Amino acid sequence: MDFQPYPVLIVAADTIIGLTVLRSLGRRGVPVYAAATLDDALGPHSTYCRGWFRMPNDPGQAIAALREHLQKWKITHIIGISENHISLLNRHREELERNYTLLFPPADTFERAIRKSSTLECARRAGVPAPETRYPQSVAEIEQCRDMEYPVILKLSFHQFAPGTVVVFRHKSLRVENYEELYQVLSALPPGQYPMVQEFIPGYGVGMSMLVRGGETVLAFQHRRVREFPPEGGIGVLCEAVTPDPKLVEYSRRLLQEMGWEGVAMVEYRRDPATGRYALMEVNGRFWGSLPTAIHAGADFPFWLYRTSFPGAPHPERTYRAGMLARSLAGDTKWLVTVLRQRTVPVWRAVPVYLAAFRPSMRYFMFVWDDPKPALNNFAGRFWKQKSG
């Protein structure tokens, strides 16, 4: 370590994402502390966690507890993990910035990522290819989608609503086969809560992860989703590090520049192997679910986000191990069960590819040899939950 590390607080280290960030910093000798909001939070069980506290659900009480522990542990840097926690911290940004380095985007920049309509508008200005998208918000406006090419995908453009709002559309994404089905789905929703209607892009997911400092890309990492859950298009449960495609690097650089980005982001695309076409899906303006793939391959985004926050910090090496595979065992098992139940992949093909992933070179999202306790506790918790159920 060629500099004096200062303490970091992770808000909140509930999930694999927060755990991965905590491990990245802890392995480098950075003192890492955690807030947690779930009973089965992963981060507090890590050997790299110096201390943790339970963050109340009430926003006012949560901020009061945060202030107490920031002072107690002499924290200098704060990393927000989930969109909800980043939004909570941003409501107190002016106060927090007086004493702490905040390693997440300010509210106006962050909103360009969480509002998909804003992301797509930035993509249009930056010349980044994106699917055809419509935004009906009433029964009368559904008609504008009649001439789209089907199937289409429905996604919420902005999934943070006013407190107390009962959100009826619960899907991360929903595939609709024709206009009649689209009308049936949308007309059953409250006006103003309609998801956006987007052209379906066949193929597989590709992620371009970047760390931007002063408008310059200092670290870039590309992965592809070998398997996703849900299988028809969802989160990556088996991912492969691949050599960066210069075209995709340029698309992502231009998009993040147009968004005025500073820090880390993962720009998600779909790639149609039949045509080679890339199409933008969204921007994760926070650390992303497949982050362990980057870490295992040698692109250590959490540490370099922290390290480059210091004046005169060096830049990371831009190389990493292409071909590295990483897997969410729980997610990949859900993939197998789902494709067998739906009969979308033949048994003779699905089972062998699932079992073949238990190779010695495979890396895992949660289990690592230097910090096994979070995975073991998680497994035990699932076992007892199923047994008691």
N, C-alpha and C positions, 0 to 999 in steps of 0.2 A: 504494500500500500504506500503510494508516494504522496499522500496528503492525509491530513487529520480528518477522519470521518466524524460527522455530526449526527445526532439521533434523528430518526425518521418515525413518523406515525402513519400507519396504514389505516385508512377509513373506507370500508371496513374489511377485515380479513376473514370474511365468512366463507368464501367460495374458493375454487381452484385458482381463479385469477388472483385473488388477494394473497393466497398462500404462495403462489409462484413469485409474485413481486417480493414478498417477505423473504423467501429463500434466496432470491437473486442478490438482494442487498446483504443479507446475513452472511452468505458465503464469502463476501468481499470484506468482512469485518465491520460493516456498518451496524451500529446499534439500532435494532428495529423493534418497535412496539406496535401494538394492534388494538384497534377498537373492534368489537364484535357485536352483532345484533341477533344472531341465531343461536338456538340451543346447541345445534350441531356444527357450529362454526369450526372451520378447519385450522385457521391460522394460530389460535392459541395453543394448539397441540404441537406446533413445530419446535424443534430444538433451537431454531434461530430466533424465536420470539423471546425478547428480554422481559416483556410484561404485557398485560392486556387488561381491558376493562369492558364491562357490558354497557353498551350505549343504549340509553332508553329510546323507545319509539317516539315519544313526544318530542317534537323539534326543539322546543325551548329547553327541556331537560337534557336533551342530547348535546346541545351546544354548551350548557353549563358543565356537564361532565367532561366534555372535550377540553374546555378551558382549564379545568382542574388538572387533568392529566398532562396537558401540554406543559404546564408549569412544573408539575411534579417530576417529569422525566427530562426536563430541559430540552424539549424538542425544538429543532430548527427547521425541519422540512415536513410537509404534509402531502401525502399522496391520496387522492380520491380514487375509489375503485368503481363503484356502480354509478349509473346515471343519477339515481335518486340521491346518493350521498354527495356527489359532485354538485348537484343543484342546491342541496342544503348548505354545503360549505360556501358556495358562491353567493348565497344570500347574506353571508357575513364576511365577504371577501375583503371589503375595505378595512374592517377591524383586524382580520387575520394577517393581512399583508404588512401591517405595521411591524409585526414581530417574527413572521415566519415566511419561509420560501414555499410557495404553493406550486406543486408540480402537477397541475391540471389546468385546463383552459378557462379563461373568464367566461361569464355567462353568455355574452353576445357571440363570441366565437364558438362556444360549445353548442349553442342553439343551431348553428349552421349544420352541425352534424346530426343532432337528434331530430331536427325537422327535415325529413327526407325531401320535402318539396324545396326547401332552401338548398340542400345538397345538390339536387338535380339542376337547379337554376345556376349554381356556381359551375357545375359540370358543363352546362350549355355554353356559358361564357368562356370557359377554359378550353373548349373544343374536345371534351372527353366524351366518348360514345356512351349512351345510356338508353335503356328501353323506352319505347313509347309509353307515356303515362298520362292518365286522365284523373281528375279530381272531382267527381260528382258529389254533391252534398245534400241533394234532395231527390225525391222520386222523379220529378220532372227532368232533372239533369242526368239521370241514368241513360237517357236516350242518346247522349253524346258518345256513349261507349258501344253503340250498336255496330259501327263500322270497323271496330278493332278486330285484329286477327286473334282467333281463339285457339287454344285455351289462354286465359289470362291469370295473373296472380294478384290477390288482394292482400295489401299490407297497410297497417296504420301509418299514416304519414308522420304523426306526432303522437306518441303514446304517453304523454304526461298531461293529464286533464286537471281541472280545478278540483280541490279537495271536496269529497262527497259525491263526485260524479260516478255513477254506475256505468262502467264501460261494458257494452254488450258484446262487441266484437273482440273475442279473446284469443284469436289465432295470431301466431307470429307471421304466418303466411297461409293463404288458402288458395288452392288451385280451382278455377271454375272453367268448365268445359265449353259453355256456349252462352249466348246473350240471355236466353230464357232463365238459365240457372243464375246468372249474374243478377238479373232483375229480382228474382225470388230472394236471394241472399240480402241484397242491399235494401230492398223495400221493407224488410223486417227489422231494420235498424233505425234508431232515432236519428232524425236529421241533424247534421253537424258532427255525427260520429262515423260517417262512412269512411272506410279505408280507401286508399288510392287504388286505382285499377291499372295494372302494369302488364306490358307485353311479356309473355313467357319466353325465356331464353333457355333452350336446351343445353345440356352439357354438365359441367361441374364447376364448383366454386374455386376461386383463386383469390388469395389475399396478398396484398402488397403492404407490408408494415414499414413505417418510416419514423425516424426521429428527426425533427426539424429544429434547427437553432438559427435564429437571425435570418430566416428565409432560406437557409441552406440545408439540404438533406445530408446529415452526417452519418446516418445508418439506414440501410434498406434491406429488407428480407422478404422473399417471396415463398409462399407455400401453396400447395394444391390440396383440395379435399379428396382423398381417396374414397372415403365413405362418409356419409352425412346422416344425421338423424334429426327429423324424420327423413327417410330415404329419398323422398321426392324433392327434397331441398330444405336443408336446415343447417344446424351447426356441424362443424367438422368433428368427427369422432375418430378418424384415422387420417392423419395429415402427413405430407411429405415435403421436406425442404427442397426447393428447386432453384436452379440458377436464375437470377433475375432476368426477365425479359426487358431489354432496353426500352421497348415501346411502352410497356406497362409502367416502368420507372418514370418515364417522361409524362405519361398521362397523370400519374399520381402526384408527381412533383407540381405540375401545373394546377391541378385541382386544389391541393393543399395551399399553394401560394394564393390562389384566388379566394380561398376561405380565410386567409390571413392567419394560417395555423402556426402554432409554436408548441413544441413538445412531441408526444407520441400520438400516432393514429394508425389504424389499419383500414386501408381502402379495399373494399370487397367487390369483386367482379364475378360474372359468370363467363365461362369460355365455351363456345360451341365448337367441338372438335371437328365437325363436318366442314365448317367454314373458316375456322380460326378466329372468329369474331369475339372480341371482348365487349362486355357491356357492364357498366357500373351498377352495382346494387345499393351500396350504402357506404358510409364512413363511420367506423367506430372511433369516436373521439375520446376514447379511454383505452385501457388495456383490454385485450380481447381474449376469447375463450381458448384459442389455439396457441396462446403465448408460450406454453411449455415446449412446443415444437421449435420455436425460435431459440429458446434458451438451450435446449439440448443440442441444437446445431451450432451454437456459438455466437448467436446474435443476442447479446444480453441487454435488452432494451431497458428494463427497470434500473439496472445499475448505471447505464450511460445517461439516462434521463436525469438521474441524481448527480452523477459526476459532472456533467456539462452545465449544471446550474451554478458552478463555481467559476469565478473569473479566471481566464487563462487556462481552462481545462483542456487537456488533449482530446482529440477526436478518436473514436474507436476504429479498429481495423474493419474494413468493409467486407472482408471475406468470411464465409461460414461453410459448414459441411453440407453441401447439396446431397440429396439422397437419404438424409436422416429421416426416419419414420418415428412418429409419436402417436400414442393412442390413448383415448379415454376408454378404459375397459368396460365401465358401466354403460357408456354411450354406445360402444360397438356391440355389446351384448343386446342392447335394445334394438339396434339395427337388425341383428340376426333374427331376433324373435319377431320383429315386425315384418320383415320380408318373407319369412316362412309362413306367418299367419295370413298375409295378404297374397301369398304365392306370386309375388312379383319377380322373385329370383328363384330358380329351381333349387331344390334341396341339394342336389349333387354338386352345385356350384357354390351356393352360399356357405354351407358348412365347411368345406375345405378352405375357402379363402379366409374365413373367420379363424379357423384353427391354425392356419399357416402364419397368422400374425403373432403367434406365441413363439417368435424366433428370438434367439439370444440377443440380436442387435436391436430389438424393438425397445423403445423408450416409452414411458408412461406419463400421462398428465399429472397423476396424483402420487403414485408410488415412486420414490427415489431411495437409493440405498443409504445416502447420508442423512436422510430425514424420514424414516419409515412410519413414525407414530401417527401422523394425520391419516394416512391411508388405512392403517390397521384399525384405528378408532372408528373411521368411517365404515369400514367393513363390519366391525362388531356392532355398530349402531344399526346398520341395515338388517343384520341377522336377528338381533333382539327385537327390532320393530316388527319384522315379519313373524317371528315366533309368538310375540304377544298378540299380534293381530289375528 
